[in-house]
């Protein structure tokens, strides 16, 4: 992922942390806080993230199974990779993530 912007890499790290909080720690409250921080960070850096997908994450956070949340987080991560590559203008295909 060295061809991604620093902001995209930071956002992907936050998404990974959110996923770990949900799957390994069952700590959805802190996962929610980290997602809110991610939203603020992306906005402050003018990095495009899907607000609809983040809103959907908040809407299903309490009741959804960890797998469902992981798939939504992966979908957001895929968007971040695409946006991070476009910002760098490298023209390379985005890499697939594995959580």
N, C-alpha and C positions, 0 to 999 in steps of 0.2 A: 504494500500500500504506500510505498514511498512516493508515488506520483500523485498522491492526494494532497490537497492543501492542509495546512496545520489545523485550520478550523474544522475541516471535515474529519480529520483524524481524532481531534478532541471530542467531537460529537459522537463518533463511533465508539470511543472509549466510554463515554457516558452511557450510551445505549447498552453496551456490554455490561456495565455496572448495574444498570437497571434490571437487565435480564438475570444476572447473578443474584441480585436481591430477591427477585421473585422466585426463581427456581431453586436456588440452593439455601437461601436463608428464610424464605417465606415471609419476607419483610416488605409488605406492600406499601406501608405508610412511607418508609424511606424511599422506596422506588418512586412513589408519587412525588416526593420532594425533589428527587434527582431529575425527574422528567420536567418539573417546573423550572428547575435551574437550567436544564438544557434549552428549554424554550426561551428563557431570558438571554442566555449566552448566544444562541443563534441569532436572535433579534438584534443584540448589541453588535454583532459582527456582520450584520446584513447578509446572513447565510440563509438561503431558502429551505425551510422545512415545512412539511405539510401540517398545517394547523388542524385540518380535519382529522387526520390520523392521530394526532396527539390528543385531540378532544375525544376521539373514539377510545383511545387508551384509557383516559380518565373515566369515561363512561362505563367501561367494562372491567376496570381494575379489580374491584372488590369481588365480583361474582364469577369471573372467567377462570377457566382452568389455566395452569401455567403454560401449557402448550399453545393455547390460543393467544395468550399474551406474547409468547416468544415469536409466534408467526407475525403478529402485528409489529413487534419491535424489529424483526428482520425486514419487513416491508419498509419501515421507516429508514432502516440502515441502507437498504438498496437505493432508496431515493437520495440519501445523503451521498453515497458513493457516486451516483450519476451527477449530482450537482457539484460535487468536489472535483470530478474530472472535467466537467464543463468549465468550471472556474479556472482550472489550470490550462485549458485548451490543449491537452495532450493528444486527444483524438483516440486514445486507447479504450478498449472495451472495459466496462466495470468488472471488477473481480467479484465472485460470489462469496458471500459470508457464510460461515458455519458457526452456529451457536452450540 
